């Protein structure tokens, strides 16, 4: 969460990237997070008393 008085610190490497490079970096980070959480989510769902299919 960001408030109006917060100072946003952007690393230099991201400041120097073009819009296309930033989009690629976002996709790469998203895929990494999605892969890391897949096992944890499946384990939590397996322990639930109600079965959810997705």
N, CA, C and O atoms as a Tripos MOL2 file, in Angstrom:
@<TRIPOS>MOLECULE
protein
  216   215    54     0     0
PROTEIN
NO_CHARGES

@<TRIPOS>ATOM
      1 N           0.8440   -1.1680    0.0000 N.3       1 UNK1
      2 CA          0.0000    0.0000    0.0000 C.3       1 UNK1
      3 C           0.8930    1.2360    0.0000 C.2       1 UNK1
      4 O           1.9060    1.2890    0.6980 O.2       1 UNK1
      5 N           0.5010    2.2190   -0.7880 N.am      2 UNK2
      6 CA          1.2810    3.4470   -0.9170 C.3       2 UNK2
      7 C           0.4370    4.6210   -0.4410 C.2       2 UNK2
      8 O          -0.7360    4.7470   -0.7920 O.2       2 UNK2
      9 N           1.0590    5.4770    0.3650 N.am      3 UNK3
     10 CA          0.3890    6.6800    0.8360 C.3       3 UNK3
     11 C           0.9750    7.8900    0.1220 C.2       3 UNK3
     12 O           2.0180    7.7850   -0.5230 O.2       3 UNK3
     13 N           0.3170    9.0280    0.2320 N.am      4 UNK4
     14 CA          0.7320   10.1980   -0.5290 C.3       4 UNK4
     15 C           2.1040   10.7340   -0.1290 C.2       4 UNK4
     16 O           2.7560   11.3870   -0.9430 O.2       4 UNK4
     17 N           2.5620   10.4810    1.0900 N.am      5 UNK5
     18 CA          3.8520   10.9970    1.5310 C.3       5 UNK5
     19 C           4.9880    9.9900    1.3740 C.2       5 UNK5
     20 O           6.1260   10.2880    1.7370 O.2       5 UNK5
     21 N           4.7020    8.8130    0.8450 N.am      6 UNK6
     22 CA          5.7300    7.7950    0.6540 C.3       6 UNK6
     23 C           6.6770    8.1820   -0.4800 C.2       6 UNK6
     24 O           6.2840    8.8200   -1.4570 O.2       6 UNK6
     25 N           7.9110    7.7820   -0.3210 N.am      7 UNK7
     26 CA          8.9090    8.0090   -1.3630 C.3       7 UNK7
     27 C           9.0910    6.7080   -2.1210 C.2       7 UNK7
     28 O           9.4370    5.6780   -1.5430 O.2       7 UNK7
     29 N           8.8550    6.7680   -3.4160 N.am      8 UNK8
     30 CA          8.9660    5.5880   -4.2650 C.3       8 UNK8
     31 C          10.4000    5.4740   -4.7690 C.2       8 UNK8
     32 O          10.9000    6.3740   -5.4450 O.2       8 UNK8
     33 N          11.0580    4.3680   -4.4400 N.am      9 UNK9
     34 CA         12.4310    4.1560   -4.8590 C.3       9 UNK9
     35 C          12.4490    3.1100   -5.9690 C.2       9 UNK9
     36 O          12.1080    1.9490   -5.7460 O.2       9 UNK9
     37 N          12.8510    3.5360   -7.1680 N.am     10 UNK10
     38 CA         12.9220    2.6470   -8.3260 C.3      10 UNK10
     39 C          14.3940    2.3790   -8.6100 C.2      10 UNK10
     40 O          15.1680    3.3210   -8.7820 O.2      10 UNK10
     41 N          14.7950    1.1030   -8.6610 N.am     11 UNK11
     42 CA         16.2050    0.7960   -8.9540 C.3      11 UNK11
     43 C          16.6240    1.3580  -10.3160 C.2      11 UNK11
     44 O          15.8190    1.4290  -11.2450 O.2      11 UNK11
     45 N          17.8770    1.7480  -10.4160 N.am     12 UNK12
     46 CA         18.4070    2.3440  -11.6460 C.3      12 UNK12
     47 C          18.2200    1.4370  -12.8650 C.2      12 UNK12
     48 O          17.9420    1.9150  -13.9650 O.2      12 UNK12
     49 N          18.3750    0.1210  -12.6610 N.am     13 UNK13
     50 CA         18.2510   -0.7960  -13.7980 C.3      13 UNK13
     51 C          16.8690   -0.7060  -14.4430 C.2      13 UNK13
     52 O          16.7500   -0.8410  -15.6610 O.2      13 UNK13
     53 N          15.8300   -0.4820  -13.6510 N.am     14 UNK14
     54 CA         14.4760   -0.3650  -14.1870 C.3      14 UNK14
     55 C          14.2340    1.0130  -14.8060 C.2      14 UNK14
     56 O          13.4620    1.1370  -15.7570 O.2      14 UNK14
     57 N          14.8820    2.0380  -14.2770 N.am     15 UNK15
     58 CA         14.7330    3.3810  -14.8360 C.3      15 UNK15
     59 C          15.2990    3.4480  -16.2570 C.2      15 UNK15
     60 O          14.8160    4.2140  -17.0910 O.2      15 UNK15
     61 N          16.3170    2.6470  -16.5200 N.am     16 UNK16
     62 CA         16.9880    2.6860  -17.8160 C.3      16 UNK16
     63 C          16.3120    1.8050  -18.8710 C.2      16 UNK16
     64 O          16.6540    1.8870  -20.0510 O.2      16 UNK16
     65 N          15.3630    0.9700  -18.4630 N.am     17 UNK17
     66 CA         14.7180    0.0450  -19.3930 C.3      17 UNK17
     67 C          13.6600    0.7460  -20.2350 C.2      17 UNK17
     68 O          13.0230    1.7040  -19.7980 O.2      17 UNK17
     69 N          13.4920    0.2410  -21.4540 N.am     18 UNK18
     70 CA         12.4190    0.7430  -22.3110 C.3      18 UNK18
     71 C          11.1040    0.1120  -21.8740 C.2      18 UNK18
     72 O          11.0840   -0.7840  -21.0310 O.2      18 UNK18
     73 N          10.0230    0.5810  -22.4480 N.am     19 UNK19
     74 CA          8.7000    0.0550  -22.1000 C.3      19 UNK19
     75 C           8.5930   -1.4270  -22.4380 C.2      19 UNK19
     76 O           8.0100   -2.1980  -21.6740 O.2      19 UNK19
     77 N           9.1540   -1.8320  -23.5800 N.am     20 UNK20
     78 CA          9.1020   -3.2420  -23.9820 C.3      20 UNK20
     79 C           9.9080   -4.1110  -23.0220 C.2      20 UNK20
     80 O           9.4840   -5.2140  -22.6770 O.2      20 UNK20
     81 N          11.0650   -3.6190  -22.5910 N.am     21 UNK21
     82 CA         11.8890   -4.3660  -21.6480 C.3      21 UNK21
     83 C          11.1850   -4.5150  -20.2980 C.2      21 UNK21
     84 O          11.2610   -5.5690  -19.6660 O.2      21 UNK21
     85 N          10.5030   -3.4620  -19.8630 N.am     22 UNK22
     86 CA          9.7610   -3.5290  -18.6120 C.3      22 UNK22
     87 C           8.6150   -4.5320  -18.7120 C.2      22 UNK22
     88 O           8.3560   -5.2750  -17.7650 O.2      22 UNK22
     89 N           7.9320   -4.5570  -19.8480 N.am     23 UNK23
     90 CA          6.8510   -5.5310  -20.0490 C.3      23 UNK23
     91 C           7.3780   -6.9560  -19.9860 C.2      23 UNK23
     92 O           6.7440   -7.8270  -19.3910 O.2      23 UNK23
     93 N           8.5380   -7.2020  -20.5970 N.am     24 UNK24
     94 CA          9.1450   -8.5350  -20.5650 C.3      24 UNK24
     95 C           9.5390   -8.9180  -19.1400 C.2      24 UNK24
     96 O           9.3560  -10.0620  -18.7240 O.2      24 UNK24
     97 N          10.0740   -7.9630  -18.4040 N.am     25 UNK25
     98 CA         10.4810   -8.2140  -17.0170 C.3      25 UNK25
     99 C           9.2590   -8.5350  -16.1510 C.2      25 UNK25
    100 O           9.3180   -9.4210  -15.2990 O.2      25 UNK25
    101 N           8.1580   -7.8180  -16.3670 N.am     26 UNK26
    102 CA          6.9270   -8.0810  -15.6270 C.3      26 UNK26
    103 C           6.4380   -9.4920  -15.9090 C.2      26 UNK26
    104 O           6.0680  -10.2150  -14.9840 O.2      26 UNK26
    105 N           6.4320   -9.8910  -17.1770 N.am     27 UNK27
    106 CA          5.9870  -11.2360  -17.5490 C.3      27 UNK27
    107 C           6.8830  -12.3010  -16.9300 C.2      27 UNK27
    108 O           6.3980  -13.3270  -16.4530 O.2      27 UNK27
    109 N           8.2010  -12.0530  -16.9380 N.am     28 UNK28
    110 CA          9.1490  -13.0090  -16.3610 C.3      28 UNK28
    111 C           8.9080  -13.1750  -14.8610 C.2      28 UNK28
    112 O           8.9040  -14.2960  -14.3520 O.2      28 UNK28
    113 N           8.7090  -12.0610  -14.1540 N.am     29 UNK29
    114 CA          8.4550  -12.1120  -12.7200 C.3      29 UNK29
    115 C           7.1210  -12.7920  -12.4190 C.2      29 UNK29
    116 O           7.0110  -13.5570  -11.4610 O.2      29 UNK29
    117 N           6.1100  -12.5110  -13.2400 N.am     30 UNK30
    118 CA          4.8080  -13.1330  -13.0520 C.3      30 UNK30
    119 C           4.9030  -14.6480  -13.2080 C.2      30 UNK30
    120 O           4.3470  -15.3910  -12.4000 O.2      30 UNK30
    121 N           5.6070  -15.1090  -14.2470 N.am     31 UNK31
    122 CA          5.7560  -16.5430  -14.4710 C.3      31 UNK31
    123 C           6.5170  -17.1970  -13.3220 C.2      31 UNK31
    124 O           6.1770  -18.3030  -12.9030 O.2      31 UNK31
    125 N           7.5400  -16.5240  -12.8110 N.am     32 UNK32
    126 CA          8.3080  -17.0480  -11.6820 C.3      32 UNK32
    127 C           7.4270  -17.1910  -10.4480 C.2      32 UNK32
    128 O           7.4730  -18.2190   -9.7730 O.2      32 UNK32
    129 N           6.6280  -16.1780  -10.1480 N.am     33 UNK33
    130 CA          5.7520  -16.2350   -8.9720 C.3      33 UNK33
    131 C           4.6730  -17.2920   -9.1590 C.2      33 UNK33
    132 O           4.3300  -18.0060   -8.2170 O.2      33 UNK33
    133 N           4.1460  -17.3920  -10.3550 N.am     34 UNK34
    134 CA          3.0930  -18.3650  -10.6250 C.3      34 UNK34
    135 C           3.6230  -19.7820  -10.4280 C.2      34 UNK34
    136 O           2.9320  -20.6230   -9.8530 O.2      34 UNK34
    137 N           4.8360  -20.0590  -10.8980 N.am     35 UNK35
    138 CA          5.4280  -21.3880  -10.7420 C.3      35 UNK35
    139 C           5.7540  -21.7000   -9.2880 C.2      35 UNK35
    140 O           5.5990  -22.8440   -8.8630 O.2      35 UNK35
    141 N           6.1990  -20.7210   -8.5200 N.am     36 UNK36
    142 CA          6.5580  -20.9430   -7.1230 C.3      36 UNK36
    143 C           5.3430  -21.2740   -6.2760 C.2      36 UNK36
    144 O           5.4340  -22.0910   -5.3590 O.2      36 UNK36
    145 N           4.2230  -20.6620   -6.5610 N.am     37 UNK37
    146 CA          3.0370  -20.8200   -5.7230 C.3      37 UNK37
    147 C           2.1900  -22.0220   -6.1100 C.2      37 UNK37
    148 O           1.3160  -22.4150   -5.3370 O.2      37 UNK37
    149 N           2.4090  -22.6110   -7.2540 N.am     38 UNK38
    150 CA          1.5430  -23.6810   -7.7450 C.3      38 UNK38
    151 C           1.4910  -24.8550   -6.7710 C.2      38 UNK38
    152 O           0.4030  -25.3460   -6.4700 O.2      38 UNK38
    153 N           2.6020  -25.3040   -6.2860 N.am     39 UNK39
    154 CA          2.6330  -26.4320   -5.3560 C.3      39 UNK39
    155 C           1.9730  -26.1120   -4.0340 C.2      39 UNK39
    156 O           1.2450  -26.9420   -3.4890 O.2      39 UNK39
    157 N           2.2160  -24.9210   -3.5050 N.am     40 UNK40
    158 CA          1.6330  -24.5200   -2.2290 C.3      40 UNK40
    159 C           0.1130  -24.4480   -2.3100 C.2      40 UNK40
    160 O          -0.5830  -24.8890   -1.3950 O.2      40 UNK40
    161 N          -0.3960  -23.8960   -3.3940 N.am     41 UNK41
    162 CA         -1.8410  -23.7700   -3.5510 C.3      41 UNK41
    163 C          -2.4770  -25.1430   -3.6490 C.2      41 UNK41
    164 O          -3.5130  -25.3870   -3.0300 O.2      41 UNK41
    165 N          -1.8800  -26.0410   -4.4110 N.am     42 UNK42
    166 CA         -2.4320  -27.3940   -4.5480 C.3      42 UNK42
    167 C          -2.4430  -28.1240   -3.2130 C.2      42 UNK42
    168 O          -3.3920  -28.8510   -2.9180 O.2      42 UNK42
    169 N          -1.4010  -27.9420   -2.3950 N.am     43 UNK43
    170 CA         -1.3530  -28.5770   -1.0740 C.3      43 UNK43
    171 C          -2.4530  -28.0280   -0.1660 C.2      43 UNK43
    172 O          -3.1010  -28.7960    0.5460 O.2      43 UNK43
    173 N          -2.6700  -26.7210   -0.1800 N.am     44 UNK44
    174 CA         -3.7060  -26.1130    0.6510 C.3      44 UNK44
    175 C          -5.0890  -26.5910    0.2250 C.2      44 UNK44
    176 O          -5.9370  -26.8750    1.0700 O.2      44 UNK44
    177 N          -5.3170  -26.6800   -1.0770 N.am     45 UNK45
    178 CA         -6.6130  -27.1270   -1.5820 C.3      45 UNK45
    179 C          -6.8510  -28.5810   -1.2040 C.2      45 UNK45
    180 O          -7.9740  -28.9580   -0.8700 O.2      45 UNK45
    181 N          -5.8100  -29.4010   -1.2540 N.am     46 UNK46
    182 CA         -5.9510  -30.8200   -0.9200 C.3      46 UNK46
    183 C          -6.3440  -30.9990    0.5540 C.2      46 UNK46
    184 O          -7.0350  -31.9620    0.8880 O.2      46 UNK46
    185 N          -5.9250  -30.1100    1.4200 N.am     47 UNK47
    186 CA         -6.2260  -30.2200    2.8520 C.3      47 UNK47
    187 C          -7.6110  -29.6850    3.2110 C.2      47 UNK47
    188 O          -8.0930  -29.9260    4.3180 O.2      47 UNK47
    189 N          -8.2600  -28.9620    2.2940 N.am     48 UNK48
    190 CA         -9.5660  -28.3710    2.5800 C.3      48 UNK48
    191 C         -10.6480  -29.4490    2.6200 C.2      48 UNK48
    192 O         -10.5950  -30.4160    1.8610 O.2      48 UNK48
    193 N         -11.6220  -29.2790    3.4990 N.am     49 UNK49
    194 CA        -12.7090  -30.2520    3.5540 C.3      49 UNK49
    195 C         -13.6200  -30.2130    2.3180 C.2      49 UNK49
    196 O         -14.2690  -31.2040    1.9830 O.2      49 UNK49
    197 N         -13.6570  -29.0660    1.6540 N.am     50 UNK50
    198 CA        -14.4660  -28.9040    0.4450 C.3      50 UNK50
    199 C         -13.5300  -28.9600   -0.7560 C.2      50 UNK50
    200 O         -12.4900  -28.3010   -0.7560 O.2      50 UNK50
    201 N         -13.8740  -29.7200   -1.7550 N.am     51 UNK51
    202 CA        -13.0420  -29.8360   -2.9450 C.3      51 UNK51
    203 C         -13.3640  -28.7340   -3.9320 C.2      51 UNK51
    204 O         -14.5280  -28.4830   -4.2430 O.2      51 UNK51
    205 N         -12.3290  -28.0810   -4.4180 N.am     52 UNK52
    206 CA        -12.4770  -27.0260   -5.4030 C.3      52 UNK52
    207 C         -11.7630  -27.4730   -6.6700 C.2      52 UNK52
    208 O         -10.6030  -27.8830   -6.6230 O.2      52 UNK52
    209 N         -12.4460  -27.3960   -7.7890 N.am     53 UNK53
    210 CA        -11.8570  -27.7880   -9.0640 C.3      53 UNK53
    211 C         -11.5770  -26.5400   -9.8840 C.2      53 UNK53
    212 O         -12.4690  -25.7270  -10.1250 O.2      53 UNK53
    213 N         -10.3080  -26.3970  -10.3150 N.am     54 UNK54
    214 CA         -9.9400  -25.2540  -11.1520 C.3      54 UNK54
    215 C          -8.9640  -25.6960  -12.1940 C.2      54 UNK54
    216 O          -8.5220  -24.8860  -13.0080 O.2      54 UNK54
@<TRIPOS>BOND
     1     1     2 1
     2     2     3 1
     3     3     4 2
     4     3     5 am
     5     5     6 1
     6     6     7 1
     7     7     8 2
     8     7     9 am
     9     9    10 1
    10    10    11 1
    11    11    12 2
    12    11    13 am
    13    13    14 1
    14    14    15 1
    15    15    16 2
    16    15    17 am
    17    17    18 1
    18    18    19 1
    19    19    20 2
    20    19    21 am
    21    21    22 1
    22    22    23 1
    23    23    24 2
    24    23    25 am
    25    25    26 1
    26    26    27 1
    27    27    28 2
    28    27    29 am
    29    29    30 1
    30    30    31 1
    31    31    32 2
    32    31    33 am
    33    33    34 1
    34    34    35 1
    35    35    36 2
    36    35    37 am
    37    37    38 1
    38    38    39 1
    39    39    40 2
    40    39    41 am
    41    41    42 1
    42    42    43 1
    43    43    44 2
    44    43    45 am
    45    45    46 1
    46    46    47 1
    47    47    48 2
    48    47    49 am
    49    49    50 1
    50    50    51 1
    51    51    52 2
    52    51    53 am
    53    53    54 1
    54    54    55 1
    55    55    56 2
    56    55    57 am
    57    57    58 1
    58    58    59 1
    59    59    60 2
    60    59    61 am
    61    61    62 1
    62    62    63 1
    63    63    64 2
    64    63    65 am
    65    65    66 1
    66    66    67 1
    67    67    68 2
    68    67    69 am
    69    69    70 1
    70    70    71 1
    71    71    72 2
    72    71    73 am
    73    73    74 1
    74    74    75 1
    75    75    76 2
    76    75    77 am
    77    77    78 1
    78    78    79 1
    79    79    80 2
    80    79    81 am
    81    81    82 1
    82    82    83 1
    83    83    84 2
    84    83    85 am
    85    85    86 1
    86    86    87 1
    87    87    88 2
    88    87    89 am
    89    89    90 1
    90    90    91 1
    91    91    92 2
    92    91    93 am
    93    93    94 1
    94    94    95 1
    95    95    96 2
    96    95    97 am
    97    97    98 1
    98    98    99 1
    99    99   100 2
   100    99   101 am
   101   101   102 1
   102   102   103 1
   103   103   104 2
   104   103   105 am
   105   105   106 1
   106   106   107 1
   107   107   108 2
   108   107   109 am
   109   109   110 1
   110   110   111 1
   111   111   112 2
   112   111   113 am
   113   113   114 1
   114   114   115 1
   115   115   116 2
   116   115   117 am
   117   117   118 1
   118   118   119 1
   119   119   120 2
   120   119   121 am
   121   121   122 1
   122   122   123 1
   123   123   124 2
   124   123   125 am
   125   125   126 1
   126   126   127 1
   127   127   128 2
   128   127   129 am
   129   129   130 1
   130   130   131 1
   131   131   132 2
   132   131   133 am
   133   133   134 1
   134   134   135 1
   135   135   136 2
   136   135   137 am
   137   137   138 1
   138   138   139 1
   139   139   140 2
   140   139   141 am
   141   141   142 1
   142   142   143 1
   143   143   144 2
   144   143   145 am
   145   145   146 1
   146   146   147 1
   147   147   148 2
   148   147   149 am
   149   149   150 1
   150   150   151 1
   151   151   152 2
   152   151   153 am
   153   153   154 1
   154   154   155 1
   155   155   156 2
   156   155   157 am
   157   157   158 1
   158   158   159 1
   159   159   160 2
   160   159   161 am
   161   161   162 1
   162   162   163 1
   163   163   164 2
   164   163   165 am
   165   165   166 1
   166   166   167 1
   167   167   168 2
   168   167   169 am
   169   169   170 1
   170   170   171 1
   171   171   172 2
   172   171   173 am
   173   173   174 1
   174   174   175 1
   175   175   176 2
   176   175   177 am
   177   177   178 1
   178   178   179 1
   179   179   180 2
   180   179   181 am
   181   181   182 1
   182   182   183 1
   183   183   184 2
   184   183   185 am
   185   185   186 1
   186   186   187 1
   187   187   188 2
   188   187   189 am
   189   189   190 1
   190   190   191 1
   191   191   192 2
   192   191   193 am
   193   193   194 1
   194   194   195 1
   195   195   196 2
   196   195   197 am
   197   197   198 1
   198   198   199 1
   199   199   200 2
   200   199   201 am
   201   201   202 1
   202   202   203 1
   203   203   204 2
   204   203   205 am
   205   205   206 1
   206   206   207 1
   207   207   208 2
   208   207   209 am
   209   209   210 1
   210   210   211 1
   211   211   212 2
   212   211   213 am
   213   213   214 1
   214   214   215 1
   215   215   216 2
@<TRIPOS>SUBSTRUCTURE
     1 UNK1         2 RESIDUE 1 A UNK
     2 UNK2         6 RESIDUE 1 A UNK
     3 UNK3        10 RESIDUE 1 A UNK
     4 UNK4        14 RESIDUE 1 A UNK
     5 UNK5        18 RESIDUE 1 A UNK
     6 UNK6        22 RESIDUE 1 A UNK
     7 UNK7        26 RESIDUE 1 A UNK
     8 UNK8        30 RESIDUE 1 A UNK
     9 UNK9        34 RESIDUE 1 A UNK
    10 UNK10       38 RESIDUE 1 A UNK
    11 UNK11       42 RESIDUE 1 A UNK
    12 UNK12       46 RESIDUE 1 A UNK
    13 UNK13       50 RESIDUE 1 A UNK
    14 UNK14       54 RESIDUE 1 A UNK
    15 UNK15       58 RESIDUE 1 A UNK
    16 UNK16       62 RESIDUE 1 A UNK
    17 UNK17       66 RESIDUE 1 A UNK
    18 UNK18       70 RESIDUE 1 A UNK
    19 UNK19       74 RESIDUE 1 A UNK
    20 UNK20       78 RESIDUE 1 A UNK
    21 UNK21       82 RESIDUE 1 A UNK
    22 UNK22       86 RESIDUE 1 A UNK
    23 UNK23       90 RESIDUE 1 A UNK
    24 UNK24       94 RESIDUE 1 A UNK
    25 UNK25       98 RESIDUE 1 A UNK
    26 UNK26      102 RESIDUE 1 A UNK
    27 UNK27      106 RESIDUE 1 A UNK
    28 UNK28      110 RESIDUE 1 A UNK
    29 UNK29      114 RESIDUE 1 A UNK
    30 UNK30      118 RESIDUE 1 A UNK
    31 UNK31      122 RESIDUE 1 A UNK
    32 UNK32      126 RESIDUE 1 A UNK
    33 UNK33      130 RESIDUE 1 A UNK
    34 UNK34      134 RESIDUE 1 A UNK
    35 UNK35      138 RESIDUE 1 A UNK
    36 UNK36      142 RESIDUE 1 A UNK
    37 UNK37      146 RESIDUE 1 A UNK
    38 UNK38      150 RESIDUE 1 A UNK
    39 UNK39      154 RESIDUE 1 A UNK
    40 UNK40      158 RESIDUE 1 A UNK
    41 UNK41      162 RESIDUE 1 A UNK
    42 UNK42      166 RESIDUE 1 A UNK
    43 UNK43      170 RESIDUE 1 A UNK
    44 UNK44      174 RESIDUE 1 A UNK
    45 UNK45      178 RESIDUE 1 A UNK
    46 UNK46      182 RESIDUE 1 A UNK
    47 UNK47      186 RESIDUE 1 A UNK
    48 UNK48      190 RESIDUE 1 A UNK
    49 UNK49      194 RESIDUE 1 A UNK
    50 UNK50      198 RESIDUE 1 A UNK
    51 UNK51      202 RESIDUE 1 A UNK
    52 UNK52      206 RESIDUE 1 A UNK
    53 UNK53      210 RESIDUE 1 A UNK
    54 UNK54      214 RESIDUE 1 A UNK
